[in-house]
Amino acid sequence: MTTTGTTEPQTTANPYGTPNPYAAAPARTLSIMSFALGLASIVFSWTFLAPIAGLVLGILALGREPQGRTFAIWGIVLNAVMLAGILISLLIAVVGFGVGLAFLPIHWAIPNL
C-alpha cells in the first residue's frame, strides 16, 4: 500500500457549475401576497379589508425582502389605487347625500313659514 503523500479533501461540489436544484429560493412571500391582494382587490372588487392588508404587507415587504422589491412596489400601488377609489366614492356619496338633504322640501315641518 503506497500513498502519494497528498491529502486532498474530497469535495462534493459540482465540477460543472450547475446550480443546486435543492438550494433555498429567496423569500418573497410578503411581496407576492401584497401583489396578489392588490390584483385580486381590483379584479374582484374587494373593497376594504383586502386592500388594507395588501398595503401593510407591501410596506413590510419593502423592508424585509430585498429580492421581492418589484412585487412589493406593485402591491403597494395596486392596493393604494383601490383604497383611493373607495375613498373617492365615499366622498361622492357623502356630498351627494348632503346636497340631497339640502333640497328636501321640509317647509311643512317648520311651523309659521
Distance bins in CASP14 RR format, pairs under 12 A and 6 or more apart:
PFRMAT RR
TARGET T0000
AUTHOR 0000-0000-0000
RMODE 2
METHOD distances of the structure
MODEL  1
12 20 0 0 0 0 0 1 0 0 0 0 0
13 19 0 0 0 0 0 1 0 0 0 0 0
13 20 0 0 0 0 1 0 0 0 0 0 0
14 20 1 0 0 1 0 0 0 0 0 0 0
14 21 0 0 0 0 0 1 0 0 0 0 0
14 22 0 0 0 0 0 1 0 0 0 0 0
14 23 0 0 0 0 0 1 0 0 0 0 0
19 25 0 0 0 0 0 1 0 0 0 0 0
24 67 0 0 0 0 0 1 0 0 0 0 0
25 32 0 0 0 0 0 1 0 0 0 0 0
25 65 0 0 0 0 0 1 0 0 0 0 0
25 67 0 0 0 0 1 0 0 0 0 0 0
25 68 0 0 0 0 0 1 0 0 0 0 0
26 32 0 0 0 0 0 1 0 0 0 0 0
26 64 0 0 0 0 0 1 0 0 0 0 0
26 65 1 0 0 1 0 0 0 0 0 0 0
26 66 0 0 0 0 1 0 0 0 0 0 0
26 67 1 1 0 0 0 0 0 0 0 0 0
26 68 1 0 0 1 0 0 0 0 0 0 0
26 69 0 0 0 0 0 1 0 0 0 0 0
26 71 0 0 0 0 0 1 0 0 0 0 0
27 33 0 0 0 0 0 1 0 0 0 0 0
27 61 0 0 0 0 1 0 0 0 0 0 0
27 64 0 0 0 0 1 0 0 0 0 0 0
27 65 1 0 0 1 0 0 0 0 0 0 0
27 66 0 0 0 0 0 1 0 0 0 0 0
27 67 1 0 0 1 0 0 0 0 0 0 0
27 68 0 0 0 0 1 0 0 0 0 0 0
27 71 0 0 0 0 0 1 0 0 0 0 0
28 34 0 0 0 0 0 1 0 0 0 0 0
28 35 0 0 0 0 1 0 0 0 0 0 0
28 36 0 0 0 0 0 1 0 0 0 0 0
28 57 0 0 0 0 0 1 0 0 0 0 0
28 58 0 0 0 0 0 1 0 0 0 0 0
28 61 1 0 0 1 0 0 0 0 0 0 0
28 62 0 0 0 0 0 1 0 0 0 0 0
28 64 0 0 0 0 0 1 0 0 0 0 0
28 65 1 0 1 0 0 0 0 0 0 0 0
28 66 0 0 0 0 1 0 0 0 0 0 0
28 67 1 0 1 0 0 0 0 0 0 0 0
28 68 1 0 1 0 0 0 0 0 0 0 0
28 69 0 0 0 0 1 0 0 0 0 0 0
28 70 0 0 0 0 1 0 0 0 0 0 0
28 71 1 0 0 1 0 0 0 0 0 0 0
28 72 0 0 0 0 1 0 0 0 0 0 0
29 35 0 0 0 0 0 1 0 0 0 0 0
29 36 0 0 0 0 0 1 0 0 0 0 0
29 57 0 0 0 0 1 0 0 0 0 0 0
29 58 0 0 0 0 0 1 0 0 0 0 0
29 60 0 0 0 0 0 1 0 0 0 0 0
29 61 0 0 0 0 1 0 0 0 0 0 0
29 64 0 0 0 0 1 0 0 0 0 0 0
29 65 1 0 0 1 0 0 0 0 0 0 0
29 67 0 0 0 0 0 1 0 0 0 0 0
29 68 0 0 0 0 1 0 0 0 0 0 0
29 71 0 0 0 0 1 0 0 0 0 0 0
29 72 0 0 0 0 0 1 0 0 0 0 0
30 36 0 0 0 0 0 1 0 0 0 0 0
30 37 0 0 0 0 0 1 0 0 0 0 0
30 53 0 0 0 0 0 1 0 0 0 0 0
30 54 0 0 0 0 1 0 0 0 0 0 0
30 55 0 0 0 0 0 1 0 0 0 0 0
30 56 0 0 0 0 1 0 0 0 0 0 0
30 57 1 0 1 0 0 0 0 0 0 0 0
30 58 1 0 0 1 0 0 0 0 0 0 0
30 59 0 0 0 0 1 0 0 0 0 0 0
30 60 1 0 1 0 0 0 0 0 0 0 0
30 61 1 1 0 0 0 0 0 0 0 0 0
30 62 0 0 0 0 1 0 0 0 0 0 0
30 63 0 0 0 0 1 0 0 0 0 0 0
30 64 1 0 0 1 0 0 0 0 0 0 0
30 65 1 0 1 0 0 0 0 0 0 0 0
30 66 0 0 0 0 0 1 0 0 0 0 0
30 67 0 0 0 0 0 1 0 0 0 0 0
30 68 0 0 0 0 1 0 0 0 0 0 0
30 69 0 0 0 0 0 1 0 0 0 0 0
30 71 0 0 0 0 1 0 0 0 0 0 0
30 72 1 0 0 1 0 0 0 0 0 0 0
30 75 0 0 0 0 0 1 0 0 0 0 0
30 76 0 0 0 0 0 1 0 0 0 0 0
31 37 0 0 0 0 0 1 0 0 0 0 0
31 38 0 0 0 0 0 1 0 0 0 0 0
31 54 0 0 0 0 0 1 0 0 0 0 0
31 57 1 0 0 1 0 0 0 0 0 0 0
31 58 1 0 0 1 0 0 0 0 0 0 0
31 59 0 0 0 0 0 1 0 0 0 0 0
31 60 0 0 0 0 1 0 0 0 0 0 0
31 61 1 1 0 0 0 0 0 0 0 0 0
31 62 0 0 0 0 1 0 0 0 0 0 0
31 63 0 0 0 0 1 0 0 0 0 0 0
31 64 0 0 0 0 1 0 0 0 0 0 0
31 65 1 0 1 0 0 0 0 0 0 0 0
31 66 0 0 0 0 1 0 0 0 0 0 0
31 67 0 0 0 0 1 0 0 0 0 0 0
31 68 1 0 1 0 0 0 0 0 0 0 0
31 69 1 0 0 1 0 0 0 0 0 0 0
31 70 1 0 0 1 0 0 0 0 0 0 0
31 71 1 1 0 0 0 0 0 0 0 0 0
31 72 1 1 0 0 0 0 0 0 0 0 0
31 73 0 0 0 0 1 0 0 0 0 0 0
31 74 0 0 0 0 1 0 0 0 0 0 0
31 75 1 0 0 1 0 0 0 0 0 0 0
31 76 0 0 0 0 1 0 0 0 0 0 0
32 38 0 0 0 0 0 1 0 0 0 0 0
32 39 0 0 0 0 0 1 0 0 0 0 0
32 54 0 0 0 0 0 1 0 0 0 0 0
32 57 0 0 0 0 1 0 0 0 0 0 0
32 58 0 0 0 0 1 0 0 0 0 0 0
32 61 0 0 0 0 1 0 0 0 0 0 0
32 65 0 0 0 0 1 0 0 0 0 0 0
32 67 0 0 0 0 0 1 0 0 0 0 0
32 68 1 0 0 1 0 0 0 0 0 0 0
32 69 0 0 0 0 0 1 0 0 0 0 0
32 70 0 0 0 0 0 1 0 0 0 0 0
32 71 1 0 1 0 0 0 0 0 0 0 0
32 72 0 0 0 0 1 0 0 0 0 0 0
32 74 0 0 0 0 0 1 0 0 0 0 0
32 75 0 0 0 0 1 0 0 0 0 0 0
33 39 0 0 0 0 0 1 0 0 0 0 0
33 40 0 0 0 0 0 1 0 0 0 0 0
33 50 0 0 0 0 0 1 0 0 0 0 0
33 53 0 0 0 0 1 0 0 0 0 0 0
33 54 1 0 0 1 0 0 0 0 0 0 0
33 55 0 0 0 0 0 1 0 0 0 0 0
33 56 0 0 0 0 0 1 0 0 0 0 0
33 57 1 0 1 0 0 0 0 0 0 0 0
33 58 0 0 0 0 1 0 0 0 0 0 0
33 60 0 0 0 0 1 0 0 0 0 0 0
33 61 0 0 0 0 1 0 0 0 0 0 0
33 65 0 0 0 0 0 1 0 0 0 0 0
33 68 0 0 0 0 0 1 0 0 0 0 0
33 71 0 0 0 0 1 0 0 0 0 0 0
33 72 0 0 0 0 1 0 0 0 0 0 0
33 75 0 0 0 0 1 0 0 0 0 0 0
33 79 0 0 0 0 0 1 0 0 0 0 0
34 40 0 0 0 0 0 1 0 0 0 0 0
34 41 0 0 0 0 0 1 0 0 0 0 0
34 50 0 0 0 0 0 1 0 0 0 0 0
34 51 0 0 0 0 0 1 0 0 0 0 0
34 52 0 0 0 0 0 1 0 0 0 0 0
34 53 0 0 0 0 1 0 0 0 0 0 0
34 54 1 0 1 0 0 0 0 0 0 0 0
34 55 1 0 0 1 0 0 0 0 0 0 0
34 56 0 0 0 0 1 0 0 0 0 0 0
34 57 1 0 1 0 0 0 0 0 0 0 0
34 58 1 1 0 0 0 0 0 0 0 0 0
34 59 0 0 0 0 1 0 0 0 0 0 0
34 60 0 0 0 0 1 0 0 0 0 0 0
34 61 1 0 1 0 0 0 0 0 0 0 0
34 62 0 0 0 0 1 0 0 0 0 0 0
34 63 0 0 0 0 0 1 0 0 0 0 0
34 64 0 0 0 0 0 1 0 0 0 0 0
34 65 0 0 0 0 1 0 0 0 0 0 0
34 68 0 0 0 0 1 0 0 0 0 0 0
34 69 0 0 0 0 0 1 0 0 0 0 0
34 70 0 0 0 0 0 1 0 0 0 0 0
34 71 1 0 0 1 0 0 0 0 0 0 0
34 72 1 0 1 0 0 0 0 0 0 0 0
34 73 0 0 0 0 1 0 0 0 0 0 0
34 74 0 0 0 0 1 0 0 0 0 0 0
34 75 1 0 1 0 0 0 0 0 0 0 0
34 76 1 0 0 1 0 0 0 0 0 0 0
34 77 0 0 0 0 1 0 0 0 0 0 0
34 78 0 0 0 0 1 0 0 0 0 0 0
34 79 1 0 0 1 0 0 0 0 0 0 0
34 80 0 0 0 0 0 1 0 0 0 0 0
35 41 0 0 0 0 0 1 0 0 0 0 0
35 42 0 0 0 0 0 1 0 0 0 0 0
35 54 0 0 0 0 1 0 0 0 0 0 0
35 55 0 0 0 0 0 1 0 0 0 0 0
35 57 0 0 0 0 1 0 0 0 0 0 0
35 58 0 0 0 0 1 0 0 0 0 0 0
35 61 0 0 0 0 1 0 0 0 0 0 0
35 65 0 0 0 0 0 1 0 0 0 0 0
35 68 0 0 0 0 1 0 0 0 0 0 0
35 69 0 0 0 0 0 1 0 0 0 0 0
35 70 0 0 0 0 1 0 0 0 0 0 0
35 71 1 0 1 0 0 0 0 0 0 0 0
35 72 1 0 0 1 0 0 0 0 0 0 0
35 73 0 0 0 0 1 0 0 0 0 0 0
35 74 1 0 1 0 0 0 0 0 0 0 0
35 75 1 0 1 0 0 0 0 0 0 0 0
35 76 0 0 0 0 1 0 0 0 0 0 0
35 77 0 0 0 0 1 0 0 0 0 0 0
35 78 1 0 0 1 0 0 0 0 0 0 0
35 79 0 0 0 0 1 0 0 0 0 0 0
36 42 0 0 0 0 0 1 0 0 0 0 0
36 43 0 0 0 0 0 1 0 0 0 0 0
36 44 0 0 0 0 0 1 0 0 0 0 0
36 46 0 0 0 0 0 1 0 0 0 0 0
36 50 0 0 0 0 1 0 0 0 0 0 0
36 53 0 0 0 0 0 1 0 0 0 0 0
36 54 0 0 0 0 1 0 0 0 0 0 0
36 57 0 0 0 0 1 0 0 0 0 0 0
36 58 0 0 0 0 0 1 0 0 0 0 0
36 61 0 0 0 0 0 1 0 0 0 0 0
36 71 0 0 0 0 1 0 0 0 0 0 0
36 72 0 0 0 0 0 1 0 0 0 0 0
36 74 0 0 0 0 0 1 0 0 0 0 0
36 75 0 0 0 0 1 0 0 0 0 0 0
36 78 0 0 0 0 1 0 0 0 0 0 0
36 79 0 0 0 0 0 1 0 0 0 0 0
37 43 0 0 0 0 0 1 0 0 0 0 0
37 44 0 0 0 0 0 1 0 0 0 0 0
37 46 0 0 0 0 1 0 0 0 0 0 0
37 49 0 0 0 0 1 0 0 0 0 0 0
37 50 1 0 1 0 0 0 0 0 0 0 0
37 51 1 0 0 1 0 0 0 0 0 0 0
37 52 0 0 0 0 1 0 0 0 0 0 0
37 53 1 0 1 0 0 0 0 0 0 0 0
37 54 1 0 1 0 0 0 0 0 0 0 0
37 55 0 0 0 0 1 0 0 0 0 0 0
37 56 0 0 0 0 1 0 0 0 0 0 0
37 57 1 0 0 1 0 0 0 0 0 0 0
37 58 0 0 0 0 1 0 0 0 0 0 0
37 61 0 0 0 0 0 1 0 0 0 0 0
37 71 0 0 0 0 0 1 0 0 0 0 0
37 72 0 0 0 0 0 1 0 0 0 0 0
37 74 0 0 0 0 0 1 0 0 0 0 0
37 75 1 0 0 1 0 0 0 0 0 0 0
37 76 0 0 0 0 0 1 0 0 0 0 0
37 78 0 0 0 0 1 0 0 0 0 0 0
37 79 1 0 0 1 0 0 0 0 0 0 0
37 80 0 0 0 0 0 1 0 0 0 0 0
37 82 0 0 0 0 1 0 0 0 0 0 0
37 83 0 0 0 0 0 1 0 0 0 0 0
38 44 0 0 0 0 1 0 0 0 0 0 0
38 45 0 0 0 0 0 1 0 0 0 0 0
38 46 0 0 0 0 1 0 0 0 0 0 0
38 49 0 0 0 0 0 1 0 0 0 0 0
38 50 1 0 0 1 0 0 0 0 0 0 0
38 51 1 0 0 1 0 0 0 0 0 0 0
38 52 0 0 0 0 0 1 0 0 0 0 0
38 53 0 0 0 0 1 0 0 0 0 0 0
38 54 1 0 0 1 0 0 0 0 0 0 0
38 55 0 0 0 0 1 0 0 0 0 0 0
38 56 0 0 0 0 0 1 0 0 0 0 0
38 57 0 0 0 0 1 0 0 0 0 0 0
38 58 0 0 0 0 1 0 0 0 0 0 0
38 71 0 0 0 0 0 1 0 0 0 0 0
38 72 0 0 0 0 0 1 0 0 0 0 0
38 73 0 0 0 0 0 1 0 0 0 0 0
38 74 0 0 0 0 1 0 0 0 0 0 0
38 75 1 0 1 0 0 0 0 0 0 0 0
38 76 0 0 0 0 1 0 0 0 0 0 0
38 77 0 0 0 0 1 0 0 0 0 0 0
38 78 1 1 0 0 0 0 0 0 0 0 0
38 79 1 0 1 0 0 0 0 0 0 0 0
38 80 0 0 0 0 1 0 0 0 0 0 0
38 81 0 0 0 0 1 0 0 0 0 0 0
38 82 1 0 0 1 0 0 0 0 0 0 0
38 83 0 0 0 0 1 0 0 0 0 0 0
39 46 0 0 0 0 0 1 0 0 0 0 0
39 50 0 0 0 0 0 1 0 0 0 0 0
39 51 0 0 0 0 0 1 0 0 0 0 0
39 54 0 0 0 0 0 1 0 0 0 0 0
39 71 0 0 0 0 0 1 0 0 0 0 0
39 74 0 0 0 0 1 0 0 0 0 0 0
39 75 1 0 0 1 0 0 0 0 0 0 0
39 77 0 0 0 0 0 1 0 0 0 0 0
39 78 1 0 0 1 0 0 0 0 0 0 0
39 79 0 0 0 0 1 0 0 0 0 0 0
39 81 0 0 0 0 0 1 0 0 0 0 0
39 82 0 0 0 0 1 0 0 0 0 0 0
40 46 1 0 0 1 0 0 0 0 0 0 0
40 47 0 0 0 0 0 1 0 0 0 0 0
40 49 0 0 0 0 0 1 0 0 0 0 0
40 50 1 0 0 1 0 0 0 0 0 0 0
40 51 0 0 0 0 1 0 0 0 0 0 0
40 53 0 0 0 0 0 1 0 0 0 0 0
40 54 0 0 0 0 1 0 0 0 0 0 0
40 75 0 0 0 0 0 1 0 0 0 0 0
40 78 0 0 0 0 1 0 0 0 0 0 0
40 79 0 0 0 0 0 1 0 0 0 0 0
40 82 0 0 0 0 1 0 0 0 0 0 0
41 47 1 0 0 1 0 0 0 0 0 0 0
41 48 0 0 0 0 1 0 0 0 0 0 0
41 49 0 0 0 0 1 0 0 0 0 0 0
41 50 1 0 1 0 0 0 0 0 0 0 0
41 51 1 0 1 0 0 0 0 0 0 0 0
41 52 0 0 0 0 1 0 0 0 0 0 0
41 53 0 0 0 0 1 0 0 0 0 0 0
41 54 1 0 0 1 0 0 0 0 0 0 0
41 55 0 0 0 0 1 0 0 0 0 0 0
41 75 0 0 0 0 1 0 0 0 0 0 0
41 77 0 0 0 0 0 1 0 0 0 0 0
41 78 1 0 0 1 0 0 0 0 0 0 0
41 79 1 0 0 1 0 0 0 0 0 0 0
41 80 0 0 0 0 0 1 0 0 0 0 0
41 81 0 0 0 0 1 0 0 0 0 0 0
41 82 1 0 1 0 0 0 0 0 0 0 0
41 83 0 0 0 0 1 0 0 0 0 0 0
41 84 0 0 0 0 0 1 0 0 0 0 0
41 85 0 0 0 0 0 1 0 0 0 0 0
41 86 0 0 0 0 1 0 0 0 0 0 0
42 50 0 0 0 0 1 0 0 0 0 0 0
42 51 0 0 0 0 1 0 0 0 0 0 0
42 54 0 0 0 0 0 1 0 0 0 0 0
42 74 0 0 0 0 0 1 0 0 0 0 0
42 75 0 0 0 0 0 1 0 0 0 0 0
42 77 0 0 0 0 0 1 0 0 0 0 0
42 78 1 0 0 1 0 0 0 0 0 0 0
42 79 0 0 0 0 1 0 0 0 0 0 0
42 80 0 0 0 0 0 1 0 0 0 0 0
42 81 1 0 0 1 0 0 0 0 0 0 0
42 82 1 0 1 0 0 0 0 0 0 0 0
42 83 0 0 0 0 0 1 0 0 0 0 0
42 84 0 0 0 0 0 1 0 0 0 0 0
42 85 0 0 0 0 0 1 0 0 0 0 0
42 86 0 0 0 0 0 1 0 0 0 0 0
43 50 0 0 0 0 0 1 0 0 0 0 0
43 78 0 0 0 0 1 0 0 0 0 0 0
43 82 0 0 0 0 0 1 0 0 0 0 0
44 50 0 0 0 0 1 0 0 0 0 0 0
44 51 0 0 0 0 0 1 0 0 0 0 0
44 82 0 0 0 0 0 1 0 0 0 0 0
45 51 0 0 0 0 0 1 0 0 0 0 0
45 82 0 0 0 0 1 0 0 0 0 0 0
45 85 0 0 0 0 0 1 0 0 0 0 0
45 86 0 0 0 0 0 1 0 0 0 0 0
45 89 0 0 0 0 0 1 0 0 0 0 0
46 52 0 0 0 0 0 1 0 0 0 0 0
46 53 0 0 0 0 1 0 0 0 0 0 0
46 54 0 0 0 0 0 1 0 0 0 0 0
46 78 0 0 0 0 0 1 0 0 0 0 0
46 79 0 0 0 0 0 1 0 0 0 0 0
46 82 1 0 0 1 0 0 0 0 0 0 0
46 83 0 0 0 0 0 1 0 0 0 0 0
46 86 0 0 0 0 0 1 0 0 0 0 0
47 79 0 0 0 0 0 1 0 0 0 0 0
47 82 1 0 0 1 0 0 0 0 0 0 0
47 83 0 0 0 0 1 0 0 0 0 0 0
47 85 0 0 0 0 1 0 0 0 0 0 0
47 86 1 0 1 0 0 0 0 0 0 0 0
47 87 0 0 0 0 0 1 0 0 0 0 0
47 89 0 0 0 0 1 0 0 0 0 0 0
47 90 0 0 0 0 0 1 0 0 0 0 0
48 54 0 0 0 0 0 1 0 0 0 0 0
48 55 0 0 0 0 0 1 0 0 0 0 0
48 79 0 0 0 0 0 1 0 0 0 0 0
48 82 0 0 0 0 1 0 0 0 0 0 0
48 83 0 0 0 0 1 0 0 0 0 0 0
48 85 0 0 0 0 0 1 0 0 0 0 0
48 86 1 0 0 1 0 0 0 0 0 0 0
48 87 0 0 0 0 0 1 0 0 0 0 0
48 89 0 0 0 0 0 1 0 0 0 0 0
48 90 0 0 0 0 0 1 0 0 0 0 0
49 55 0 0 0 0 0 1 0 0 0 0 0
49 56 0 0 0 0 0 1 0 0 0 0 0
49 79 0 0 0 0 0 1 0 0 0 0 0
49 82 0 0 0 0 0 1 0 0 0 0 0
49 83 0 0 0 0 0 1 0 0 0 0 0
49 86 0 0 0 0 0 1 0 0 0 0 0
50 56 0 0 0 0 0 1 0 0 0 0 0
50 57 0 0 0 0 0 1 0 0 0 0 0
50 75 0 0 0 0 0 1 0 0 0 0 0
50 78 0 0 0 0 0 1 0 0 0 0 0
50 79 0 0 0 0 1 0 0 0 0 0 0
50 82 0 0 0 0 1 0 0 0 0 0 0
50 83 0 0 0 0 0 1 0 0 0 0 0
50 86 0 0 0 0 0 1 0 0 0 0 0
51 57 0 0 0 0 0 1 0 0 0 0 0
51 58 0 0 0 0 0 1 0 0 0 0 0
51 75 0 0 0 0 1 0 0 0 0 0 0
51 76 0 0 0 0 0 1 0 0 0 0 0
51 77 0 0 0 0 0 1 0 0 0 0 0
51 78 0 0 0 0 1 0 0 0 0 0 0
51 79 1 0 1 0 0 0 0 0 0 0 0
51 80 1 0 0 1 0 0 0 0 0 0 0
51 81 0 0 0 0 1 0 0 0 0 0 0
51 82 1 0 1 0 0 0 0 0 0 0 0
51 83 1 0 1 0 0 0 0 0 0 0 0
51 84 0 0 0 0 1 0 0 0 0 0 0
51 85 0 0 0 0 1 0 0 0 0 0 0
51 86 1 0 0 1 0 0 0 0 0 0 0
51 87 0 0 0 0 0 1 0 0 0 0 0
52 58 0 0 0 0 0 1 0 0 0 0 0
52 59 0 0 0 0 0 1 0 0 0 0 0
52 76 0 0 0 0 0 1 0 0 0 0 0
52 79 1 0 0 1 0 0 0 0 0 0 0
52 80 0 0 0 0 0 1 0 0 0 0 0
52 82 0 0 0 0 1 0 0 0 0 0 0
52 83 1 0 0 1 0 0 0 0 0 0 0
52 86 0 0 0 0 1 0 0 0 0 0 0
52 87 0 0 0 0 0 1 0 0 0 0 0
53 59 0 0 0 0 0 1 0 0 0 0 0
53 60 0 0 0 0 0 1 0 0 0 0 0
53 75 0 0 0 0 0 1 0 0 0 0 0
53 79 0 0 0 0 1 0 0 0 0 0 0
53 82 0 0 0 0 0 1 0 0 0 0 0
53 83 0 0 0 0 0 1 0 0 0 0 0
54 60 0 0 0 0 1 0 0 0 0 0 0
54 61 0 0 0 0 1 0 0 0 0 0 0
54 71 0 0 0 0 0 1 0 0 0 0 0
54 72 0 0 0 0 1 0 0 0 0 0 0
54 74 0 0 0 0 0 1 0 0 0 0 0
54 75 1 0 0 1 0 0 0 0 0 0 0
54 76 0 0 0 0 1 0 0 0 0 0 0
54 77 0 0 0 0 0 1 0 0 0 0 0
54 78 0 0 0 0 1 0 0 0 0 0 0
54 79 1 0 1 0 0 0 0 0 0 0 0
54 80 0 0 0 0 1 0 0 0 0 0 0
54 81 0 0 0 0 0 1 0 0 0 0 0
54 82 0 0 0 0 1 0 0 0 0 0 0
54 83 0 0 0 0 1 0 0 0 0 0 0
55 61 0 0 0 0 0 1 0 0 0 0 0
55 62 0 0 0 0 0 1 0 0 0 0 0
55 72 0 0 0 0 0 1 0 0 0 0 0
55 73 0 0 0 0 0 1 0 0 0 0 0
55 75 1 0 0 1 0 0 0 0 0 0 0
55 76 1 0 0 1 0 0 0 0 0 0 0
55 77 0 0 0 0 1 0 0 0 0 0 0
55 78 0 0 0 0 1 0 0 0 0 0 0
55 79 1 0 1 0 0 0 0 0 0 0 0
55 80 1 0 0 1 0 0 0 0 0 0 0
55 81 0 0 0 0 0 1 0 0 0 0 0
55 82 0 0 0 0 1 0 0 0 0 0 0
55 83 1 0 0 1 0 0 0 0 0 0 0
55 84 0 0 0 0 0 1 0 0 0 0 0
55 86 0 0 0 0 0 1 0 0 0 0 0
56 62 0 0 0 0 0 1 0 0 0 0 0
56 72 0 0 0 0 0 1 0 0 0 0 0
56 75 0 0 0 0 0 1 0 0 0 0 0
56 76 0 0 0 0 1 0 0 0 0 0 0
56 79 0 0 0 0 1 0 0 0 0 0 0
56 80 0 0 0 0 0 1 0 0 0 0 0
56 83 0 0 0 0 0 1 0 0 0 0 0
57 63 0 0 0 0 0 1 0 0 0 0 0
57 64 0 0 0 0 0 1 0 0 0 0 0
57 65 0 0 0 0 0 1 0 0 0 0 0
57 68 0 0 0 0 0 1 0 0 0 0 0
57 71 0 0 0 0 0 1 0 0 0 0 0
57 72 0 0 0 0 1 0 0 0 0 0 0
57 75 0 0 0 0 1 0 0 0 0 0 0
57 76 0 0 0 0 1 0 0 0 0 0 0
57 78 0 0 0 0 0 1 0 0 0 0 0
57 79 0 0 0 0 1 0 0 0 0 0 0
58 64 0 0 0 0 1 0 0 0 0 0 0
58 65 0 0 0 0 1 0 0 0 0 0 0
58 68 0 0 0 0 1 0 0 0 0 0 0
58 69 0 0 0 0 0 1 0 0 0 0 0
58 70 0 0 0 0 0 1 0 0 0 0 0
58 71 0 0 0 0 1 0 0 0 0 0 0
58 72 1 0 1 0 0 0 0 0 0 0 0
58 73 0 0 0 0 1 0 0 0 0 0 0
58 74 0 0 0 0 1 0 0 0 0 0 0
58 75 1 0 1 0 0 0 0 0 0 0 0
58 76 1 0 1 0 0 0 0 0 0 0 0
58 77 0 0 0 0 1 0 0 0 0 0 0
58 78 0 0 0 0 0 1 0 0 0 0 0
58 79 1 0 0 1 0 0 0 0 0 0 0
58 80 0 0 0 0 0 1 0 0 0 0 0
59 65 0 0 0 0 0 1 0 0 0 0 0
59 72 1 0 0 1 0 0 0 0 0 0 0
59 73 0 0 0 0 0 1 0 0 0 0 0
59 75 0 0 0 0 1 0 0 0 0 0 0
59 76 1 0 0 1 0 0 0 0 0 0 0
59 77 0 0 0 0 0 1 0 0 0 0 0
59 79 0 0 0 0 1 0 0 0 0 0 0
59 80 0 0 0 0 0 1 0 0 0 0 0
60 68 0 0 0 0 0 1 0 0 0 0 0
60 72 0 0 0 0 1 0 0 0 0 0 0
60 75 0 0 0 0 0 1 0 0 0 0 0
60 76 0 0 0 0 0 1 0 0 0 0 0
61 67 0 0 0 0 1 0 0 0 0 0 0
61 68 1 0 0 1 0 0 0 0 0 0 0
61 69 1 0 0 1 0 0 0 0 0 0 0
61 70 0 0 0 0 0 1 0 0 0 0 0
61 71 1 0 0 1 0 0 0 0 0 0 0
61 72 1 1 0 0 0 0 0 0 0 0 0
61 73 0 0 0 0 1 0 0 0 0 0 0
61 74 0 0 0 0 0 1 0 0 0 0 0
61 75 0 0 0 0 1 0 0 0 0 0 0
61 76 0 0 0 0 1 0 0 0 0 0 0
61 79 0 0 0 0 0 1 0 0 0 0 0
62 68 0 0 0 0 1 0 0 0 0 0 0
62 69 1 0 0 1 0 0 0 0 0 0 0
62 70 0 0 0 0 0 1 0 0 0 0 0
62 71 0 0 0 0 0 1 0 0 0 0 0
62 72 1 0 1 0 0 0 0 0 0 0 0
62 73 1 0 0 1 0 0 0 0 0 0 0
62 74 0 0 0 0 0 1 0 0 0 0 0
62 75 0 0 0 0 0 1 0 0 0 0 0
62 76 1 0 0 1 0 0 0 0 0 0 0
63 69 0 0 0 0 1 0 0 0 0 0 0
63 72 0 0 0 0 1 0 0 0 0 0 0
63 73 0 0 0 0 0 1 0 0 0 0 0
63 76 0 0 0 0 0 1 0 0 0 0 0
64 72 0 0 0 0 1 0 0 0 0 0 0
65 71 0 0 0 0 1 0 0 0 0 0 0
65 72 1 0 0 1 0 0 0 0 0 0 0
65 73 0 0 0 0 0 1 0 0 0 0 0
66 72 0 0 0 0 1 0 0 0 0 0 0
68 74 0 0 0 0 1 0 0 0 0 0 0
68 75 0 0 0 0 0 1 0 0 0 0 0
68 76 0 0 0 0 0 1 0 0 0 0 0
69 75 0 0 0 0 0 1 0 0 0 0 0
69 76 0 0 0 0 0 1 0 0 0 0 0
70 76 0 0 0 0 0 1 0 0 0 0 0
70 77 0 0 0 0 0 1 0 0 0 0 0
71 77 0 0 0 0 0 1 0 0 0 0 0
71 78 0 0 0 0 0 1 0 0 0 0 0
72 78 0 0 0 0 0 1 0 0 0 0 0
72 79 0 0 0 0 0 1 0 0 0 0 0
73 79 0 0 0 0 0 1 0 0 0 0 0
73 80 0 0 0 0 0 1 0 0 0 0 0
74 80 0 0 0 0 0 1 0 0 0 0 0
74 81 0 0 0 0 0 1 0 0 0 0 0
75 81 0 0 0 0 1 0 0 0 0 0 0
75 82 0 0 0 0 0 1 0 0 0 0 0
75 83 0 0 0 0 0 1 0 0 0 0 0
76 82 0 0 0 0 0 1 0 0 0 0 0
76 83 0 0 0 0 0 1 0 0 0 0 0
77 83 0 0 0 0 0 1 0 0 0 0 0
77 84 0 0 0 0 0 1 0 0 0 0 0
78 84 0 0 0 0 0 1 0 0 0 0 0
78 85 0 0 0 0 0 1 0 0 0 0 0
79 85 0 0 0 0 0 1 0 0 0 0 0
79 86 0 0 0 0 0 1 0 0 0 0 0
80 86 0 0 0 0 0 1 0 0 0 0 0
80 87 0 0 0 0 0 1 0 0 0 0 0
81 87 0 0 0 0 0 1 0 0 0 0 0
81 88 0 0 0 0 0 1 0 0 0 0 0
82 88 0 0 0 0 0 1 0 0 0 0 0
82 89 0 0 0 0 0 1 0 0 0 0 0
83 89 0 0 0 0 0 1 0 0 0 0 0
83 90 0 0 0 0 0 1 0 0 0 0 0
84 90 0 0 0 0 0 1 0 0 0 0 0
84 91 0 0 0 0 0 1 0 0 0 0 0
85 91 0 0 0 0 1 0 0 0 0 0 0
85 92 0 0 0 0 1 0 0 0 0 0 0
85 93 0 0 0 0 0 1 0 0 0 0 0
86 92 0 0 0 0 0 1 0 0 0 0 0
86 93 0 0 0 0 0 1 0 0 0 0 0
87 93 0 0 0 0 0 1 0 0 0 0 0
87 94 0 0 0 0 0 1 0 0 0 0 0
88 94 0 0 0 0 0 1 0 0 0 0 0
88 95 0 0 0 0 0 1 0 0 0 0 0
89 95 0 0 0 0 0 1 0 0 0 0 0
89 96 0 0 0 0 0 1 0 0 0 0 0
90 96 0 0 0 0 0 1 0 0 0 0 0
90 97 0 0 0 0 0 1 0 0 0 0 0
91 97 0 0 0 0 0 1 0 0 0 0 0
91 98 0 0 0 0 0 1 0 0 0 0 0
92 98 0 0 0 0 0 1 0 0 0 0 0
92 99 0 0 0 0 0 1 0 0 0 0 0
93 99 0 0 0 0 0 1 0 0 0 0 0
93 100 0 0 0 0 0 1 0 0 0 0 0
94 100 0 0 0 0 0 1 0 0 0 0 0
94 101 0 0 0 0 0 1 0 0 0 0 0
95 101 0 0 0 0 0 1 0 0 0 0 0
95 102 0 0 0 0 0 1 0 0 0 0 0
96 102 0 0 0 0 1 0 0 0 0 0 0
96 103 0 0 0 0 0 1 0 0 0 0 0
97 103 0 0 0 0 0 1 0 0 0 0 0
97 104 0 0 0 0 0 1 0 0 0 0 0
98 104 0 0 0 0 1 0 0 0 0 0 0
100 106 0 0 0 0 0 1 0 0 0 0 0
104 110 0 0 0 0 0 1 0 0 0 0 0
105 113 0 0 0 0 0 1 0 0 0 0 0
106 113 0 0 0 0 1 0 0 0 0 0 0
107 113 1 0 1 0 0 0 0 0 0 0 0
END
